[in-house]
Amino acid sequence: MKTIFDKETREELMRRINALSLKSTAQWGKMNVYQMIKHCTTWNDWVLGNGRQQYKQDFLGKVFGKMVLKSIVKNEKPLGKNSPAGIFTIKEISGDGELQKKVWLEQIAAYGSFSNPDFIHDFFGKMKTEEIGIFVYKHMDHHLRQFNA
């Protein structure tokens, strides 16, 4: 199972991010390429603990979160298309995409020394480090596939 905590997997993601064109169009979803990159950098800041996040699981997550998480991390199946971005929806439609790509690459590298014991996913709740690693990879892969990278 691929995990963000594996060096070769991080290198694969970094190659794919570097290959991503700022002129790419989405194969699905409503985001443009800039919004997707910004979504991923904002989301990674949340997981990595960069900033002043408040970690709290929502009610539906308390009911269904663990069951859904187990179904996601149990196999190699990629995340499905058109999942809602939730609190990480990016409204701005343009910005410095090259700068955001650089930030994204730095974040991927930072997973090599991941340490955020306070992380609680808003839907899945408290996650084991192994689950975080698999889910982060699948989330990054999902968006790179969305833009053919």
PyMOL commands that set and color helices and strands:
alter all, ss='L'
color gray80, all
select helices_A, chain A and resi 7-19+33-48+59-73+86-88+97-113+129-146
alter helices_A, ss='H'
color red, helices_A
select strands_A, chain A and resi 120-121+125-126
alter strands_A, ss='S'
color yellow, strands_A
deselect
rebuild
show_as cartoon
